[in-house]
Amino acid sequence: MINGERIKELMNEKGVTGVQLAEAAGVSEPMIGYIIRGLRGTTVDVIVRIARRLGVTVDELIKKEGT
């Protein structure tokens, strides 16, 4: 599962807007919001694109079991 709080933190740290992240991920801005809030799942491809735009690994965006 995606760690929405971590995505928000990274967006703030790197000055990336929802629009910019959506464009990089190839999804709509509302979809980024849904992903961050955990309301919608997404594909591995989108997760990879989000990670690339935020300059982190996919592992940093995935919640670990039991954490």
C-alpha positions as CSV (number, residue, x, y, z in Angstrom):
1,M,0.0,0.0,0.0
2,I,1.2,3.5,-0.8
3,N,2.3,5.7,2.1
4,G,0.3,8.8,1.4
5,E,1.8,10.8,4.3
6,R,5.3,10.1,3.0
7,I,4.2,11.3,-0.5
8,K,2.9,14.5,1.0
9,E,6.1,15.0,3.0
10,L,8.2,14.5,-0.1
11,M,6.1,16.9,-2.1
12,N,6.5,19.6,0.5
13,E,10.3,19.0,0.8
14,K,10.8,19.1,-2.9
15,G,8.3,21.8,-3.7
16,V,6.3,19.5,-6.0
17,T,2.6,20.4,-6.6
18,G,-0.2,18.0,-7.1
19,V,-0.4,19.1,-10.7
20,Q,3.3,18.5,-11.3
21,L,3.1,15.1,-9.7
22,A,0.0,14.1,-11.7
23,E,1.6,15.2,-14.9
24,A,4.8,13.1,-14.1
25,A,2.7,10.1,-13.1
26,G,0.3,10.3,-16.1
27,V,-2.8,10.6,-14.0
28,S,-5.2,13.4,-13.0
29,E,-4.6,15.7,-10.1
30,P,-7.7,14.4,-8.3
31,M,-6.3,10.9,-8.7
32,I,-3.1,11.9,-6.9
33,G,-5.3,13.1,-4.0
34,Y,-7.1,9.8,-4.0
35,I,-3.9,7.9,-3.9
36,I,-2.4,10.0,-1.1
37,R,-5.6,9.6,1.0
38,G,-5.7,5.9,0.3
39,L,-9.1,6.1,-1.4
40,R,-7.8,4.5,-4.6
41,G,-5.2,2.0,-5.6
42,T,-2.9,2.4,-8.6
43,T,-0.6,0.6,-10.9
44,V,3.0,-0.2,-10.3
45,D,3.8,2.0,-13.3
46,V,2.2,5.0,-11.6
47,I,4.0,4.3,-8.4
48,V,7.3,4.2,-10.2
49,R,6.6,7.5,-11.9
50,I,5.7,9.1,-8.6
51,A,8.9,7.8,-7.0
52,R,11.0,9.1,-9.9
53,R,9.4,12.6,-9.8
54,L,10.0,12.7,-6.1
55,G,13.6,11.4,-6.4
56,V,13.1,8.4,-4.1
57,T,12.9,4.6,-4.5
58,V,9.6,2.8,-4.7
59,D,10.4,1.2,-1.4
60,E,10.2,4.6,0.2
61,L,6.6,5.0,-1.0
62,I,5.3,1.6,0.1
63,K,4.0,0.9,3.6
64,K,5.7,-2.0,5.3
65,E,3.5,-4.6,6.9
66,G,3.2,-3.9,10.6
67,T,4.4,-0.3,10.5
